[in-house]
Amino acid sequence: MNAPSRLPEPGQLVHLRQRRWLVEAVDQAPRLGQATLVHAACVDDDAQGEPVSVLWEHELDARVIEDAGWRRVGEQHFDDPELFAAYARTVRWGCVTATDPGLFQAPFRAGIRLDAYQLEPLRKALLLPRVNLLIADDVGLGKTIEAGLILRELLLRRRTDFVVVAAPPSMLGQWSEELETRFGLRFTIIDRAFVGAMRRERGFSVNPWLTASRFLISHRLLVDPSYSGVSSTRCAISGPARC
């Protein structure tokens, strides 16, 4: 029997009985020639936390795991309390805002100057189990911003992953520019040129709706059967006044 050549220390990882263990305590042998008693807890997923006490010198496969990454833990000491508190608040805010309909993320991640009334559609949308909202503000009051806030919030909360914006042909450029510059959302404009390019690159049978996850399309092409076929389970935002 080959006895382990090195005794472990509390806090070290060891390989023992085909598993990895964290050493919790080491009882030195009371007399020369006797075995050392090692207390450890399993760190493997299938037996996490399971305790064991062994006579180290009598174990066949016992060895200390030399892991550089494990040794570096704690070398930089603890973070500054204020820095760690800021990180903890960030994590807590992210978790809360993903579930609480009364806390918004989108207004803080958009390059816009908001008026209070523009948050009302967002508030109403988050209270709905499935967003189905008509925005009918007057011209110039920010319907694009209100729809963009709802879209950004739904994406941040992982409530949708596919978006189609339908607008009059003359407004496709405006929607594309505002969604990218104000909300950081880049959309692919579906038109005859785009479909033709996809067919040349990927074959005539390519489904253009599977080439991206956010699209802009004109009302004219939306009723053309050659460009329809979006699954009913996906999210669609039809603009400029409805989302």
Secondary structure, DSSP 8 states (H G I E B T S, - for coil): ----SS---TT-EEEETTEEEEEEEEE--SSTTS--EEEEEE-SGGGTT-EEEEEGGG-SS-EE---HHHHHTTTT----HHHHHHHHHHHHHHHHHTT-TTS-SGGGGSS----GGGGHHHHHHHHSSS---B----TTS-HHHHHHHHHHHHHHTTS-S-EEEEE-GGGHHHHHHHHHHHH----EEESHHHHHHHHHHH-TT--GGGS-SEEEEEHHHHTSTTT----TTSEEEETTTB-
